[in-house]
């Protein structure tokens, strides 16, 4: 089933993978990258090969804002990017604001009968930076964090984290020229220092996802949910 839904000012694409018609008590909130939309990862769902697992996928659309690195052009973005160096300067306050909006989506799923410990937060590129911040600042127990071709933009703001036992999967492309792979490796190191045990994988690709990776993500999701 697929439709649109408004949650706390964020419009979302909702896809329910539920071949048996079971009660859905698991959810993945998946954030797209800069200039994209919630439609981007909708086609990925059937490719995950989740079998009979009943999971609701929530793909929010980022608001449209001016983005400094693109000459102030207005586009879908979770926060403003001020520079593209390895130690890129970002709008930390805006990341925190977007994280609050994702927390509102978590609240909405809880209200629909999905326990917080059954909610995975996923994000690609810019969406992954918000996913990192959302999970590492959350006081609720979540199921997992999926960080795709992204970086831990607010690492300097987070001295400690709760729920360090949750599953963390970090994927990156070896040839990523937008978010270099070294930033994914830095994130893995930082999370390890914070007490997490992140799984880190690279693929022979640029700033994108590939079918081999998607299959691996599906297997990881099933493992997180004990399927």
Beta strands, then each sheet from edge to edge (+ up, - down):
strand 1: 2-7
strand 2: 10-17
strand 3: 27-31
strand 4: 55-60
strand 5: 64-67
strand 6: 73-76
strand 7: 119-124
strand 8: 144-148
strand 9: 167-173
strand 10: 199-203
sheet 1: 1+ 2- 4+ 3+ 7+ 8+ 9+ 10+
sheet 2: 5+ 6-
end
